[in-house]
Amino acid sequence: MLTGARSRLSWVVVVPVLALVALAFTWGRDLASAVVVVVALVLGASVLAAVHHAEVVAHRVGEPFGSLVLAVAVTVIEVALIITLMLSGGPENASLARDTVFAAVMITCNGIVGLSLLLGAIRHGIVLFNAEGSGAALATAATLATLSLVLPTFTTSRPGPEFSPPQLAFAATASLVLYGAFVLTQTVRHRDFFLPVTAQREVVEEEHADPPTNRETLTSLGLLLAALVAVVGLAKVESPAIESGIAALGLPPSFLGVVIALLVLLPETLAAVRNALRNRVQTSLNLALGSAMASIGLTIPAIAIASIWIDLPLLLGLGSTQMVLLALTVVVAVLTVVPGRATRLQGAVHLVLFAAFLFLAVSP
């Protein structure tokens, strides 16, 4: 996104402003179907614009703070969508955070990884990546998922798949610690583990565009804040239509989490595919697994604080079908990552797992 910042400056400036105008005209009103569609398009464009401006700011401040800026921006969008829809849906949406985070893990570890491996292998044959860095990222993501999404199903302090307040506080703290440790490892201590490699297993330094000026950075910061406000507000405006649409299609309420995760992860998906086609699959894996970790390591603590502040029930434990999918995903991902190279077959396997997740989300 950064390399073409100037050429795309027009739309990334216009969209946040347009989104705020749309929010002002639609807030608190009953919307016609055509208006709902337009607002949904503006909401999606606002998410893309917000991530773009977060990347500009991240590029200016450098690592490791840059990764945190981008992750926090995406997390704000995800948390805002979750809380907005939980408030509008009441206790019936108590499992929305779990459904969204689990969907994010399936989308990143199977959808994005599978698509990147398949497209990269189709264009370049066997694709190469650094097993040490990808393995560390996968181990962190698997630990985060287990602590936050699997353990609540088996704890006994609360009835149902729910943590007690001390357990939730521990899970939130552990998530933050693990995510922080990974960011420091990736961006400071062992940065070379996460850089693309050649056929001779030589590390290739990433190409960086010139950092933006102070004026461009401040402009992007202001537009980032505007886009985030617009996303939160428009999500509230759209929430009745989204829930009604899911019910009208006969889909289970949990499918709402899939919709949120797909929207939030759209920019990372596009970026991962572009890098895979350029034979930089390591960067694609960094984006996929990093997004999985951010979805758990930052979203769960934020939702935990929000649930205490606004007294929302929070069901985090996965069901048996979801745990089987998560366990199979981890096993397959380990077998994919360990060799440090992959073919079309590995990509196809991950995409079939992603298709199974989508099918079971529609027809549990």
C-alpha positions in Angstrom: 0.0 0.0 0.0 2.8 2.3 0.8 4.5 2.2 -2.6 1.4 3.6 -4.3 0.4 6.0 -1.6 0.6 9.1 -3.7 -1.3 7.6 -6.7 -4.1 6.5 -4.4 -4.1 9.5 -2.2 -7.4 10.8 -3.7 -9.6 7.9 -2.6 -8.0 7.4 0.8 -8.6 11.1 1.6 -12.2 11.2 0.2 -13.5 8.0 1.7 -13.1 8.9 5.5 -14.7 12.3 4.8 -17.5 10.7 2.8 -18.0 8.1 5.5 -18.4 10.8 8.2 -21.0 12.6 6.0 -22.8 9.3 5.5 -22.8 8.7 9.2 -24.2 12.2 9.9 -27.1 11.6 7.5 -27.9 8.0 8.5 -27.5 8.0 12.3 -30.7 7.1 14.2 -32.8 6.7 11.0 -34.6 3.8 9.3 -32.9 3.2 6.0 -34.2 2.0 2.7 -32.6 -1.1 1.2 -30.7 0.9 -1.4 -29.3 3.2 1.3 -28.2 0.2 3.4 -26.2 -1.2 0.4 -24.5 2.2 -0.2 -23.6 2.5 3.5 -22.2 -1.0 3.5 -20.0 -0.2 0.6 -18.8 3.0 2.3 -18.2 1.0 5.5 -16.0 -1.5 3.6 -14.1 1.3 1.9 -13.6 3.0 5.3 -11.9 -0.2 6.6 -9.5 -0.2 3.7 -8.8 3.5 4.1 -8.2 3.1 7.8 -5.7 0.3 7.3 -3.9 2.3 4.6 -3.5 5.4 6.8 -2.4 3.1 9.7 0.4 1.7 7.4 1.5 5.2 6.5 1.8 6.2 10.2 3.5 2.8 11.0 6.0 3.3 8.2 6.9 6.7 9.6 7.4 5.7 13.3 9.3 2.5 12.4 9.5 -0.8 14.1 8.5 -2.2 16.5 6.0 0.6 17.1 4.9 0.5 13.5 3.5 -3.0 13.8 1.7 -2.0 17.0 0.1 1.0 15.2 -1.3 -1.2 12.5 -2.4 -4.0 14.8 -4.1 -1.5 17.2 -5.9 0.2 14.3 -7.2 -3.2 13.0 -8.1 -4.3 16.5 -10.1 -1.1 17.1 -12.1 -1.8 14.0 -12.7 -5.4 15.1 -13.5 -4.6 18.7 -15.8 -1.7 17.7 -17.8 -4.0 15.3 -18.0 -6.7 17.9 -19.1 -4.5 20.8 -21.6 -2.5 18.6 -23.3 -5.7 17.5 -23.2 -7.3 20.9 -25.0 -4.2 22.4 -27.6 -4.2 19.7 -28.2 -7.9 20.0 -28.1 -8.3 23.7 -27.5 -11.6 25.4 -28.1 -13.5 22.2 -24.8 -12.2 20.9 -22.8 -13.2 24.0 -20.7 -15.6 21.8 -20.0 -13.0 19.0 -16.5 -12.3 20.2 -15.7 -16.0 20.2 -17.3 -16.5 16.8 -15.4 -13.6 15.3 -12.0 -14.5 16.7 -12.3 -18.1 15.7 -13.4 -17.0 12.2 -10.3 -14.8 12.0 -8.1 -17.7 12.9 -9.7 -19.9 10.3 -9.5 -17.2 7.6 -5.9 -16.4 8.3 -4.4 -19.8 9.0 -6.4 -21.6 6.2 -7.9 -19.0 3.8 -5.0 -16.5 3.5 -2.2 -19.1 4.0 -3.9 -21.6 1.5 -4.5 -18.9 -1.1 -1.0 -17.5 -0.8 0.6 -20.9 -1.1 -1.6 -22.0 -4.0 -1.2 -18.9 -6.1 2.5 -18.6 -5.3 3.1 -22.3 -6.3 1.1 -21.9 -9.5 3.2 -19.0 -10.6 6.6 -20.0 -9.2 6.5 -23.7 -8.6 7.8 -24.6 -5.2 7.6 -21.6 -2.8 10.1 -21.0 0.0 9.9 -19.4 3.4 11.7 -19.4 6.7 10.6 -22.3 8.9 12.0 -20.7 12.0 10.0 -17.5 11.8 6.8 -19.1 10.5 7.1 -21.8 13.1 7.5 -19.3 15.9 4.5 -17.4 14.7 2.4 -20.5 14.4 3.3 -21.7 17.9 2.3 -18.3 19.3 -1.0 -18.3 17.5 -1.8 -21.8 18.5 -1.0 -21.1 22.2 -3.2 -17.9 22.1 -6.1 -19.8 20.5 -5.9 -22.6 23.1 -5.7 -20.3 26.1 -8.5 -18.0 25.0 -10.9 -20.3 23.0 -10.4 -23.9 24.1 -9.8 -23.7 27.9 -13.1 -21.9 28.7 -15.0 -25.0 27.5 -13.3 -27.1 30.1 -13.0 -24.8 33.2 -15.6 -25.4 35.9 -15.7 -22.1 37.8 -18.6 -20.8 35.7 -21.4 -22.8 34.0 -21.1 -23.0 30.3 -18.1 -22.1 28.1 -17.2 -19.0 30.1 -14.2 -17.8 32.1 -14.6 -16.5 35.6 -13.3 -12.9 36.1 -9.9 -14.0 37.5 -9.5 -16.6 34.6 -10.5 -14.0 32.1 -8.0 -11.5 33.5 -5.3 -14.2 33.3 -6.1 -15.1 29.7 -6.1 -11.4 28.7 -2.8 -10.7 30.4 -1.2 -13.9 28.9 -2.4 -12.9 25.5 -0.9 -9.4 25.8 2.4 -10.8 27.0 2.7 -13.4 24.2 1.7 -10.9 21.6 4.2 -8.3 22.9 7.0 -10.9 23.1 6.3 -12.0 19.5 6.4 -8.4 18.2 9.8 -7.8 19.8 11.1 -11.0 18.4 9.9 -10.3 14.9 10.9 -6.7 14.7 14.0 -6.4 17.0 15.7 -9.5 18.2 15.4 -12.0 15.4 14.1 -9.9 12.5 16.0 -12.0 9.9 13.7 -15.0 10.8 10.8 -13.2 9.2 12.4 -12.0 5.9 11.9 -13.7 2.5 14.5 -16.3 1.5 15.9 -17.3 -1.9 16.4 -20.8 -3.4 19.9 -20.7 -1.8 18.3 -20.0 1.6 19.7 -16.6 1.7 17.7 -13.9 3.5 16.4 -11.1 1.3 16.1 -7.7 2.9 12.6 -6.1 2.4 12.3 -3.2 0.0 11.1 -0.1 1.7 9.7 3.0 0.2 10.9 6.4 1.4 9.2 7.2 4.7 6.4 9.8 4.5 7.0 13.4 5.5 5.8 14.8 8.8 2.9 16.5 7.0 1.9 13.3 5.3 2.1 11.4 8.6 -0.1 13.9 10.5 -2.6 14.0 7.6 -2.8 10.2 7.7 -3.2 10.2 11.4 -6.1 12.6 11.2 -7.7 10.6 8.4 -7.1 7.4 10.4 -9.0 8.7 13.4 -11.8 9.9 11.1 -12.0 6.5 9.4 -12.1 4.7 12.7 -15.0 6.9 14.0 -16.8 6.4 10.7 -16.4 2.6 10.9 -17.7 2.4 14.5 -20.7 4.6 13.7 -21.5 3.0 10.4 -21.3 -0.4 12.0 -24.0 0.7 14.5 -26.1 2.0 11.6 -25.7 -1.2 9.6 -26.1 -3.7 12.5 -29.9 -4.1 12.2 -29.7 -4.7 8.5 -26.8 -7.2 8.9 -28.6 -9.2 11.5 -31.9 -9.1 9.6 -30.1 -10.3 6.4 -28.5 -13.2 8.2 -31.8 -14.2 9.7 -33.6 -13.9 6.3 -31.0 -16.1 4.6 -31.6 -18.8 7.3 -28.0 -18.6 8.5 -27.1 -19.3 12.2 -26.5 -16.2 14.3 -22.8 -17.2 14.7 -22.3 -16.4 11.0 -22.3 -12.8 12.0 -18.8 -13.4 13.4 -17.6 -14.7 10.0 -19.0 -11.5 8.3 -17.0 -9.3 10.7 -13.8 -11.2 10.3 -14.0 -11.2 6.5 -14.5 -7.5 6.5 -11.7 -6.8 8.9 -9.2 -9.1 7.2 -9.9 -8.0 3.6 -6.8 -5.7 3.5 -4.5 -8.4 4.8 -5.8 -10.9 2.3 -5.2 -8.6 -0.6 -1.7 -7.7 0.6 -0.8 -11.4 1.2 -2.0 -12.4 -2.3 0.1 -9.6 -3.9 3.2 -10.7 -2.0 2.7 -14.4 -2.9 2.4 -13.5 -6.6 5.8 -11.7 -6.2 7.3 -14.9 -4.8 7.5 -13.4 -1.3 5.5 -16.0 0.5 7.3 -15.3 3.8 5.7 -11.9 3.9 2.3 -13.5 3.1 2.7 -15.9 6.1 3.8 -13.0 8.3 0.6 -11.1 7.4 -1.6 -14.2 7.9 -0.2 -15.5 11.2 0.4 -11.9 12.5 -3.2 -11.1 11.9 -4.3 -14.3 13.7 -2.2 -13.3 16.7 -3.5 -9.7 16.7 -7.1 -11.0 16.5 -6.6 -13.0 19.6 -3.8 -11.2 21.5 -5.3 -7.8 21.3 -9.0 -8.4 20.7 -9.6 -10.7 23.7 -8.1 -8.3 26.2 -10.0 -5.4 24.8 -13.3 -7.4 24.8 -12.6 -8.6 28.3 -12.3 -5.0 29.5 -15.3 -3.9 27.6 -17.4 -6.8 29.0 -16.6 -5.7 32.6 -17.2 -2.0 31.8 -20.6 -2.4 30.1 -21.6 -5.7 31.9 -21.8 -7.9 28.8 -21.9 -11.7 29.1 -18.9 -13.2 27.3 -18.9 -16.8 26.1 -15.4 -17.8 24.7 -15.3 -21.5 24.7 -15.5 -23.3 21.4 -17.9 -26.1 20.6 -16.7 -29.6 19.7 -16.9 -29.1 15.9 -14.9 -25.9 16.2 -12.2 -27.5 18.3 -11.8 -30.3 15.8 -11.3 -27.8 13.0 -8.9 -25.8 15.2 -6.9 -28.9 16.1 -6.7 -30.1 12.5 -5.7 -26.6 11.3 -2.8 -26.6 13.8 -1.6 -30.0 12.8 -1.8 -29.3 9.1 -0.1 -25.9 9.6 2.8 -27.5 11.5 3.3 -30.0 8.6 3.2 -27.1 6.1 5.6 -24.9 8.0 8.3 -27.4 9.2 9.9 -28.1 5.7 10.2 -24.4 4.8 8.9 -25.1 1.4 5.4 -25.8 -0.1 3.7 -26.9 -3.3 0.2 -26.4 -4.6 -0.9 -29.4 -2.5 -0.4 -27.6 0.8 -2.3 -24.6 -0.5 -5.2 -26.9 -1.6 -5.3 -28.7 1.8 -5.6 -25.4 3.7 -8.2 -24.1 1.3 -10.3 -27.2 1.7 -10.1 -26.7 5.5 -11.3 -23.2 5.0 -14.1 -24.4 2.8 -15.1 -26.9 5.5 -15.1 -24.1 8.1 -17.4 -21.9 5.9 -19.7 -24.8 5.1 -20.1 -25.8 8.8 -20.6 -22.1 9.7 -23.5 -22.0 7.3 -24.8 -25.5 8.2 -23.5 -26.4 11.7 
